[in-house]
Structures are given as C-alpha cells and as structure tokens.
C-alpha cells in the first residue's frame, strides 16, 4: 500500500496502537480532510472531530486565532495555521491536530501567495508542531485533495519519527 494513495489506511493503525486521536481544523479544504479521516470503518477510534473555519470570524471564534494575527499575517500564513492546530487540540482534546489554510483557486491568489499556496500544520499534545508551506499546481479540486492528503502524510511521518523528510511541492517550513 502506498501511503500517498491511501494515507488514512496507513494512519489508522499507527494511531490505534498508540490509543491516540486526531482532529481536523480546515479552511480551504472545507471539510475534505475530516471526510477522508472518516471514510474507513472504525474511524471513531481515531477521529476526535473537526472544525471547518472557512471564514476569519470562525478561525477567531472556533480555533482561537487572535484577530490581530490574521490582520498582521493574513489567513494563509504559518502563524495562523499553527494557531488553528493548537486551537483544535484545545477544542477537541485530540492527541494531534491537522490544520489547513490556503488558496485553492481559481481566484484569490497574489504574486506573494499564488493560487495553490497552502499552509499545513501538525500540532500534538506533547507541545510539538510541524508547519509547512506547499504550492500545489492545478485546479481547485486537486489543490484541496493534495492539501488533505499531505496533511495526513505529515502526521504519518511524525508518528514514524520521520518528520524531517521533505514532501513533494513543499516550499518552506515555519
């Protein structure tokens, strides 16, 4: 089984063996990550729940992202992705949180943040986090699917002790 082809099937036993859970805090993927995490029977053992924080107001109220952080950095930024994940940990009491914020397109991109720019963060209850910026080429559906898939793969890498491994389309880390 290829992790990239079916990452949730690879993730489930890793979390189950550790008796750990994951939550999703999503913006541009609009619930796709949560859907992926619940497509396989038995998901209730590993999935704590999800927050779809598509608007700034919901990032602030549901994920505890300070409004000033959004004003200074923009919604699509490492600080916001990190706080989204940390807020998800608090709200769901999960062991791990995966957050995604980005520009799926077809509009909304800028020279600095083109369409396909996505920040993905993995935060864990042990205080660690891993936040990466990706630029996924392609249409909206592909950007969303690639973001959700890469989020799951980031958690798998963490659980396998390989979080330092680079991923396709990764541009930087924060």
Order of alpha helices (4+ residues) and beta strands (2+ residues): alpha-beta-alpha-beta-alpha-alpha-alpha-beta-beta-beta-alpha-beta
